Amino acid sequence: MHFTSEQLLDGGVLEREFTLGEIPGILWSPASASAPVPLILLGHPPLGLRKMYPRLVARAKHSAAEGFATATIELPGSGDRPRWATAEQARADLRRAMEAGEPVSDEIIDALVLPLVEKSVPEWQAALDALLSLPEIGGPVGYSGGVISIGIRLAVVEPRIVAAGFFAGSFVPRAMFEEARQVTIPLHVLLQWDDEGNDRQAALDLFDAFGSKEKTLHANMGGHTGVPQFAGDAAAQFFTRHLK
């Protein structure tokens, strides 16, 4: 891991951009922390860190106020990373189906999501190795956000992640439902009831599939961008219970 920039944000949050090999990422931490702090990995859709930055930094500041460090990495084929032909084709097929008002087929969902999971999860694990080697990061570790299929795979294969907050709304391959049954860590799942890009019933079926003894579904009225402020507060309380 090589840090490439550093700045102090409002609220006493230290932001450091880094590279891990060819993978860009950002680490946010409470500047005033006097001891190693827990870490939350911030998941996000494959739209590029630059486009997602305003939403990510808002989540990071909220988490820093609760005493958590947060970090994220650029997903394969996104942002400034090399284009990925199969992913570009899958996204084009998805756009065509949605613009035509057609159902999104399982084949499109599989082509869009499964390769992304296979490529990105080892990168998240490598980033976690590097982040936990820093003296200011002490664990335990949580995962927050989407793509939900990436979060599911990480929850299954990465024992250092002890709690996860998922954003329902990304397309989920049927194969991930079987993996969801293997998830046993505490879960906090946020669902926007009227999310125009989400199959509500599929989201409910996925929640039902999770094998966790402690799992909570927070469903709010409104579309994808209408998440109420109190929903973020509830997620923060969830991580405070399980990471502190």
C-alpha positions as CSV (number, residue, x, y, z in Angstrom):
1,M,0.0,0.0,0.0
2,H,1.3,3.4,-1.0
3,F,-0.3,6.6,0.2
4,T,-0.5,9.2,-2.6
5,S,-2.3,12.2,-0.9
6,E,-3.5,13.3,2.5
7,Q,-5.9,16.0,3.7
8,L,-7.8,16.9,6.8
9,L,-11.6,17.3,6.2
10,D,-14.2,19.1,8.2
11,G,-15.0,17.3,11.4
12,G,-11.5,16.2,12.0
13,V,-11.5,13.3,9.4
14,L,-8.2,12.4,7.9
15,E,-8.5,11.4,4.3
16,R,-5.7,9.5,2.6
17,E,-5.8,8.2,-1.0
18,F,-3.7,5.1,-1.7
19,T,-2.8,2.6,-4.3
20,L,-2.5,-1.1,-3.8
21,G,-0.7,-2.3,-6.8
22,E,-2.8,-0.9,-9.6
23,I,-5.9,-0.5,-7.4
24,P,-6.8,3.0,-6.2
25,G,-8.5,3.4,-2.8
26,I,-9.3,5.9,-0.1
27,L,-8.9,5.6,3.7
28,W,-10.7,7.9,6.1
29,S,-10.0,7.9,9.9
30,P,-10.8,10.0,12.9
31,A,-7.8,12.4,13.2
32,S,-8.1,12.6,17.0
33,A,-8.1,8.9,17.7
34,S,-5.6,8.0,20.4
35,A,-5.9,4.2,20.0
36,P,-6.4,1.8,17.0
37,V,-10.0,2.0,15.8
38,P,-12.4,-0.5,14.2
39,L,-12.7,-0.5,10.4
40,I,-15.7,-0.5,8.0
41,L,-15.2,-1.4,4.4
42,L,-17.4,0.8,2.2
43,G,-18.9,-1.0,-0.7
44,H,-20.3,0.9,-3.7
45,P,-21.7,0.2,-7.2
46,P,-19.2,0.0,-10.2
47,L,-19.7,3.7,-11.2
48,G,-16.2,4.9,-10.3
49,L,-14.8,6.4,-7.1
50,R,-14.8,9.9,-8.5
51,K,-18.6,9.7,-9.2
52,M,-19.3,8.0,-5.9
53,Y,-17.0,10.2,-3.9
54,P,-19.7,12.6,-2.5
55,R,-21.8,9.7,-1.1
56,L,-18.8,7.8,0.1
57,V,-17.2,10.8,2.0
58,A,-20.6,11.5,3.6
59,R,-20.7,7.9,4.9
60,A,-17.1,8.1,6.0
61,K,-17.6,11.3,8.0
62,H,-20.7,9.8,9.7
63,S,-18.6,6.7,10.6
64,A,-15.7,8.8,11.8
65,A,-18.0,10.6,14.2
66,E,-18.8,7.2,15.7
67,G,-15.1,6.4,16.1
68,F,-14.7,4.2,13.0
69,A,-12.1,4.2,10.2
70,T,-13.6,3.5,6.7
71,A,-11.9,2.5,3.5
72,T,-12.9,1.7,-0.1
73,I,-11.3,0.6,-3.3
74,E,-12.0,1.1,-7.0
75,L,-13.8,-1.9,-8.5
76,P,-12.4,-3.8,-11.5
77,G,-13.2,-2.1,-14.8
78,S,-14.4,1.1,-13.1
79,G,-13.0,4.6,-12.7
80,D,-9.4,4.9,-14.1
81,R,-8.8,1.2,-14.1
82,P,-8.5,-0.6,-17.4
83,R,-11.8,-1.2,-19.2
84,W,-13.2,-4.7,-19.0
85,A,-14.8,-5.8,-22.2
86,T,-17.1,-8.5,-20.7
87,A,-18.4,-6.0,-18.1
88,E,-18.9,-3.3,-20.7
89,Q,-21.0,-5.7,-22.8
90,A,-23.0,-6.9,-19.8
91,R,-23.8,-3.3,-18.8
92,A,-24.9,-2.5,-22.4
93,D,-27.2,-5.5,-22.4
94,L,-28.7,-4.4,-19.1
95,R,-29.3,-0.8,-20.4
96,R,-30.9,-2.1,-23.5
97,A,-33.3,-4.4,-21.5
98,M,-34.2,-1.7,-19.1
99,E,-34.7,1.0,-21.7
100,A,-37.0,-1.4,-23.6
101,G,-39.0,-2.1,-20.5
102,E,-38.1,-5.8,-20.8
103,P,-37.4,-8.2,-17.9
104,V,-33.7,-8.4,-17.0
105,S,-32.8,-12.0,-17.7
106,D,-30.8,-14.3,-15.4
107,E,-28.1,-14.5,-18.1
108,I,-27.6,-10.7,-18.1
109,I,-27.5,-10.6,-14.3
110,D,-25.0,-13.5,-14.1
111,A,-22.8,-11.9,-16.8
112,L,-22.9,-8.6,-15.0
113,V,-22.4,-9.6,-11.4
114,L,-20.6,-13.0,-11.1
115,P,-17.3,-12.0,-12.8
116,L,-17.3,-8.8,-10.7
117,V,-17.6,-10.8,-7.5
118,E,-14.8,-13.2,-8.6
119,K,-12.4,-10.4,-9.5
120,S,-13.2,-7.9,-6.7
121,V,-13.4,-10.1,-3.6
122,P,-9.7,-11.1,-3.6
123,E,-8.9,-7.4,-4.1
124,W,-11.0,-6.5,-1.1
125,Q,-9.2,-9.1,1.0
126,A,-5.7,-7.8,-0.1
127,A,-6.8,-4.3,0.8
128,L,-8.0,-5.6,4.2
129,D,-4.6,-7.2,4.7
130,A,-2.8,-3.9,4.1
131,L,-5.3,-1.8,6.1
132,L,-5.1,-4.0,9.2
133,S,-1.3,-3.7,9.1
134,L,-1.5,0.0,9.8
135,P,-1.0,0.9,13.5
136,E,-4.1,3.1,13.6
137,I,-6.4,0.3,12.5
138,G,-7.2,-2.3,15.0
139,G,-10.4,-4.0,14.0
140,P,-12.9,-5.6,14.3
141,V,-14.1,-5.1,10.7
142,G,-17.5,-4.5,9.2
143,Y,-18.7,-4.2,5.6
144,S,-21.3,-1.6,4.5
145,G,-23.0,-1.1,1.2
146,G,-23.2,-2.7,-2.2
147,V,-22.8,-4.4,-4.6
148,I,-24.7,-6.8,-2.3
149,S,-23.3,-9.9,-4.0
150,I,-19.8,-8.8,-3.2
151,G,-20.8,-8.3,0.4
152,I,-22.4,-11.8,0.5
153,R,-19.2,-13.4,-0.8
154,L,-17.0,-11.5,1.6
155,A,-19.3,-12.4,4.5
156,V,-18.9,-16.1,3.6
157,V,-15.1,-16.2,2.9
158,E,-13.6,-13.5,5.1
159,P,-13.7,-14.4,8.8
160,R,-12.3,-11.0,9.8
161,I,-15.6,-9.4,8.8
162,V,-17.9,-9.7,11.9
163,A,-20.9,-7.7,10.8
164,A,-22.4,-6.3,7.6
165,G,-24.8,-3.7,6.5
166,F,-26.2,-4.3,3.0
167,F,-28.0,-2.0,0.6
168,A,-30.7,-4.1,-1.2
169,G,-31.1,-3.0,-4.8
170,S,-28.4,-4.5,-7.0
171,F,-29.3,-7.4,-9.3
172,V,-28.5,-10.7,-7.5
173,P,-27.7,-13.9,-9.4
174,R,-29.6,-17.0,-8.3
175,A,-26.3,-18.7,-7.4
176,M,-25.8,-16.0,-4.7
177,F,-28.9,-17.1,-2.8
178,E,-27.2,-20.4,-1.9
179,E,-24.2,-18.4,-0.7
180,A,-26.5,-16.2,1.3
181,R,-27.6,-19.3,3.3
182,Q,-24.0,-19.6,4.4
183,V,-23.9,-16.1,5.9
184,T,-24.0,-16.3,9.7
185,I,-22.7,-12.8,10.8
186,P,-25.1,-10.2,12.1
187,L,-26.8,-8.3,9.2
188,H,-28.5,-4.9,8.8
189,V,-30.2,-4.7,5.5
190,L,-31.6,-1.5,4.1
191,L,-34.4,-1.7,1.4
192,Q,-36.0,1.3,-0.4
193,W,-39.5,0.0,-0.9
194,D,-40.1,1.9,-4.2
195,D,-36.6,1.5,-5.6
196,E,-37.1,1.7,-9.4
197,G,-34.0,-0.4,-10.1
198,N,-34.8,-3.2,-7.6
199,D,-36.9,-6.2,-7.7
200,R,-38.6,-5.9,-4.3
201,Q,-39.7,-9.5,-4.0
202,A,-36.2,-10.7,-4.9
203,A,-34.8,-8.5,-2.2
204,L,-37.2,-10.0,0.4
205,D,-36.4,-13.5,-0.8
206,L,-32.7,-12.8,-0.4
207,F,-33.2,-11.5,3.1
208,D,-35.2,-14.6,3.9
209,A,-32.3,-16.8,2.6
210,F,-29.6,-15.3,4.9
211,G,-28.5,-17.8,7.5
212,S,-27.7,-15.2,10.2
213,K,-29.5,-15.6,13.5
214,E,-29.4,-11.8,13.9
215,K,-30.7,-10.1,10.8
216,T,-32.7,-6.9,10.6
217,L,-34.5,-5.5,7.6
218,H,-35.1,-1.7,7.5
219,A,-37.6,-0.9,4.7
220,N,-38.5,2.7,3.9
221,M,-40.8,4.2,1.4
222,G,-39.2,6.0,-1.5
223,G,-36.9,5.4,-4.4
224,H,-33.2,4.6,-4.7
225,T,-32.0,8.1,-3.7
226,G,-34.6,8.7,-1.1
227,V,-32.9,7.0,1.9
228,P,-34.0,9.0,5.0
229,Q,-31.3,10.3,7.4
230,F,-32.6,8.2,10.3
231,A,-31.8,5.1,8.2
232,G,-28.1,6.0,8.4
233,D,-28.4,6.6,12.1
234,A,-29.8,3.1,12.6
235,A,-27.0,1.6,10.5
236,A,-24.4,3.5,12.7
237,Q,-26.0,2.1,15.8
238,F,-25.8,-1.4,14.3
239,F,-22.0,-1.1,13.8
240,T,-21.5,0.5,17.2
241,R,-23.1,-2.6,18.8
242,H,-21.0,-5.1,16.9
243,L,-17.6,-3.3,16.3
244,K,-17.1,-1.7,19.7
